[in-house]
Structures are given as C-alpha cells and as structure tokens.
Amino acid sequence: MQQWSLQDAKARFSEVVRLAGEQDPQEITFRDNPTVVSITEYRRLIQPKPSFVDLIRHSNLPEVEIDLKREQTLCGEIEF
C-alpha cells in the first residue's frame, strides 16, 4: 500500500485514484495519521461479521461433534 501525505495526494489526485482502482488501496495521511481507505477496503471492513454460532453451523467439519451445553451450577467446585 502506497502512502501519500495529504498535500501530495491533493496535487496528484488523479494518480492516487487510478492507483487505488488498479493496484492496492492508497493511504492518505494527515499529520502522520492515516485518514482514508479505498472503497473496496471500506466495504470489506463494514461487512457484518458472522457470529460464532453461524461459523460453527456452516463449518467444513460436519462430522465433528461439539458439546455446547452450558454448565448449570452457580460456581465450580473448589478443592482445599
């Protein structure tokens, strides 16, 4: 990923946009802090993540049995 200062990105905006579309996301920094990501990266980041239960249900390991029962006691046994 190429990094651009805000000033350089403004001056070469067309190139930044072209590279973002053709290559990797382009990072634009403002006072040394990243501030912009590509639309593709943004869409990837905002996609809802599946829950753990959904991951288990749709896993590639259907023959594996997993005991998901919760322990019903209020506290575990403690040995002194």
C-alpha positions, -999 to +999 in steps of 0.1 A: +000+000+000+014+033-010+013+062+015+006+098+005+007+130+025-025+150+021-006+177+003+009+152-022-025+134-027-042+167-035-015+176-060-016+141-077-053+132-070-059+116-104-029+093-099-040+084-064-075+075-076-060+055-106-037+035-084-064+028-059-085+013-087-057-006-105-035-017-076-036-016-038-055+007-015-038+041-012-032+055+022-035+093+027-021+107+059-028+139+076-003+149+103+012+114+100-021+097+108-039+076+082-072+091+072-085+074+040-090+039+028-102+026-006-139+019-011-132-018-015-114-019+018-142+002+034-168-022+022-148-051+035-144-035+069-181-027+073-195-061+063-212-077+093-192-105+108-208-139+113-215-150+149-195-178+164-226-200+162-230-193+125-193-202+119-198-235+137-230-243+119-215-236+085-181-251+091-165-277+068-164-301+097-199-315+099-187-349+114-171-333+144-194-333+175-190-304+198-207-303+232-221-268+235-241-274+268-236-248+294-227-257+330-258-251+351-241-248+385-236-213+400-199-220+408-174-246+402-160-270+429-130-258+448-106-282+465-088-270+496 
